[in-house]
């Protein structure tokens, strides 16, 4: 009786456990209105050293599609990043045969319905039975219909480890079916040769009577994806392809997938073809077949074709003009005050001040250049003004501005008292002050980009370190030239009035541009980090003021000075920790609320495919040049009216916080920073017109009319 009762309970327990065992081979679903995605395992239990298959399963809503390895005219392929136990390994995605998805006038290569993307997983040989094998994966994919939406999902599976693997029959059958449908090696090799503006792909051994033949190349720089492909049958069938407008041969062997129907049944071959030597010789060299971006640029980006001497000249001119940019104006006030102090000093002292200012400028530019080169070597895309993408550094600069302002109004003194201001600061503190003025001038100038600078910086960040440093040095020399030249022309300085009370009044007046700059920087922090960023900035300002006051009131005996220094250091460290913890960049850099639609390469391609011209504003809250352009041009009512009349779609790429895709797009245009303004005609694949870095309303309207006019001419029969 007891045995039968135990058996019945065991059967009942297994029956209750069976559903969970059946689900163990598939992860929880990541769902959206467009895609339901899961991670499917062919095993319920795995063995040490075993190789088994998993698959990312995407169930797509009707009319939506994801993308193949070469997405065609637009799009991005699905990507999977694995997090596996030590000793485990994951292979590459084994791509099913794609289909041509026409989204007039584009053709995309991808998948509709349900698609399985198989991947082989290897269990570590030293895995211990009785433990679990944890698979974790982060996947990203782009799903499109009339619009394109980037999506992502995190998947995890916990598979028991045993002496022998146990397959999940249902999952195994689904994955086996997907593997069986993968393109198998073609029983022949193709040959690719040039034929004028077209390419001829010879297919010896192609079965007779095939239909619906199409070649999908792995490289996206080989053919025009939307063009028709015609087959000339015969003893040696030839498939005629249209050569790409940016034709490149990454390597002499061309690979891809050949799809066709034989006796009504769909078939697919993984095809390898040898390129004719004459075609290889005529093709432009390509470093990689990887797709660089969704929107292709048919002409070289700005700065890409500069010579070194041209880049140096552009950098020098850009440095000169940078002195006139609005972000440098507060520091110009400090320069003017320093020259007023030295107007009647000896010629040697004046020149010394100019050269020390030059040293400060050069050193700071070299530090910035070194940071750009080092971060670039580590694989980070950075550009001019990159440090202002860090909220703690923005807040630190705001604190410096507040302290300078407090010093100028006399709240505390550096380098001498107010009474000895004209002599003491010039003779002692003035040397250090001149050097630090050069440092500060460069730091405050980084939010601005002057004309000519964009091309020079775009050239510099693509060159070896020695060349890049020389371009930054030319920029520094141009930036420092007006001050240095003035210091070597003392006759001009003697035109200034003699030192007197007016200098103290002017000094105090110059504090207010410093405070205004601090307010702007705190606003930048609010855009980057929200209310927490503002709180962090105000706490930092309060702590800085307290530290300055504390140092002043603890002067005197050595114990008092030590106590004051220790307490000041503790307050500064505490405020710094609070700032770093609270001034955290936002998770996204979408267009700020209420302004415009956020930029993405997919959105540009989709709008062009719909025949809509596009204006793209690459900007940042910390870029004063960008804000000035928005005020004087982009926010003008006549520009808004012109955009509405011409059907221009306004997209904003907000680089206030770091964004790798925006950095990549800037690099593709030969730019190392913002602002950048692009106007795309409403025609699929049409290249953008690059506008000047300083805008006027008339220039923007004229560019918009050209884009709309280009579109209208193309659409005309």
Secondary structure, 3 states (H helix, E strand, C coil): CHHHHHHHHHHHHHHHHHHHHHHCCECCCEECCCEEEEEEECEEEEECCCEEEEEEEEEECCCCEEEEEEEECCCCCCEEEEEECCCCEECCCECCCCEEEEECCEEEEEECCEEEEEEEEECCCCCCCCCEEEEEEEEEEEEECCCEEEEEEEEEEEEEEECCCEECHHHHHHHHHHHHCCCEECCCCEEEEEECCEEEEECCCCCCCCEEEEEEECCCCCECCCCCCEEECCCCCEEEEEECCCCECCCCEEEEEEEEEECCEEEEEEEEEEECHHHHHHCECCCCCCCCCCCCCCCCCCCCCCCHHHHHHHHHHHHHHHCCCHHHHHHHHHHHHHHHHHCCCCHHHHHHHHHHHHHHHHHHHHHHHHHHHHHHHCCCCCCCCHHHHCHHHHHHHHHHHHHHHHHHCCCCCCCCCCCCHHHHHHHHHHHHHHHHHHHHHHHHHCCCCCCCHHHHHHHHCCCCHHHHHHHHHHHHHHHHHHHHHHHCCHHHHCCCCCCCHHHHHHHHHCHHHHHHHHHHHHHHHHHHHCHHHHHHHHHHHHHHHHHHHHHHHCCCCHHHHHHHHHHHHHHHHHHHHHHHHHCCCCCCCCCCCCCCEECCHHHHHHHHHCCCCEEEEEECCCCHHHHHHHHHHHCCHHHHHHHHHHCCEEEEEECCCCCHHHHHHHHHCCCCCCCEEEEECCCCCCCEEECCCCCCHHHHHHHHHHHHHHHHHHHCC
